[in-house]
């Protein structure tokens, strides 16, 4: 699952089909600003998920000692 699908719960629509051939437009600063805000939200959510997973593994971690002839 891609981060986009995780965030919006749907597949990504690529910008290739947004414009017709020969059509050109300038990307305004507001569109760039919105994209940067969305990237920041995705990064924050990925950091949160990573910290939850790391905490879970640390809690479950324990020292294991094995002797010769132990069945593992």
C-alpha angles and dihedrals in degrees: 000000000000122000089248092056091046092051101042100023092230139080122278118256107216119225092236091091096042094085134041121237110281093017114121133178139173121249109234125219091251092061091050091047092051091050092051091050091051091049089052091051091050092049091050092050092048090050090050092050091047093051091049091051092046092050091050093053093046092052092050095044116107138165115263124198124191131194129203111278093023116145109231 
